[in-house]
Amino acid sequence: MLVLSVYTSARKKDGTNYKSSSTKPIRAAIDRFLRSPPHNKPFFMISDPAFTEASKVLDAFVKDLTRTGKIAGVVHKKVISKEQLKKLFKSGDLGPADSLNPAQLQRMAWFFLGLFFKTRGRENQRQLTPAMLSPRKSPQAVEYYELNYRQPGFLPATKKSPGRPRRC
């Protein structure tokens, strides 16, 4: 299967292997590319039974690279502290929802999207739809959008690790 060859031979420009956190997003990008126009392939590389063997090979390949030290394991970022958050607001990088600074509002939107996705990072932001945001008005008649938790599919599927609580 050609996909197996792609998974095991993909390298960065400098010839080193991709990190484990990059291999599955690469597979997802290939899947999106094949399912979008003009290709419009009807299969899903991630969930289609025809690709189960390829997925197992990818997982085993990444485990072997990690075990042999050719790539580092996943390194999680530290949680942002209250002091760091206060510093972001004090510096003006983050600001109030009624700010007139477009860059500040954009940073606030990305910050809160990241905050609500928690450990899932940005990987599911591509699936956001307008229906997942609800228009609201403040008591002062200021319009804003709120994340719509009742919208089906809003909270992306999360992997539940043994001994670790499920987070949304």
Secondary structure, DSSP 8 states (H G I E B T S, - for coil): -HHHHHHHH---TTS----HHHHHHHHHHHHHHHHSTTT--S--TTT-GGGHHHHHHHHHHHHHHHHTTSS----------HHHHHHHHHHTSS--TT-S-HHHHHHHHHHHHHHHHGGGTTTTGGG--GGGEEEEE-TT--EEEEE-TTSTT-S------TTS----
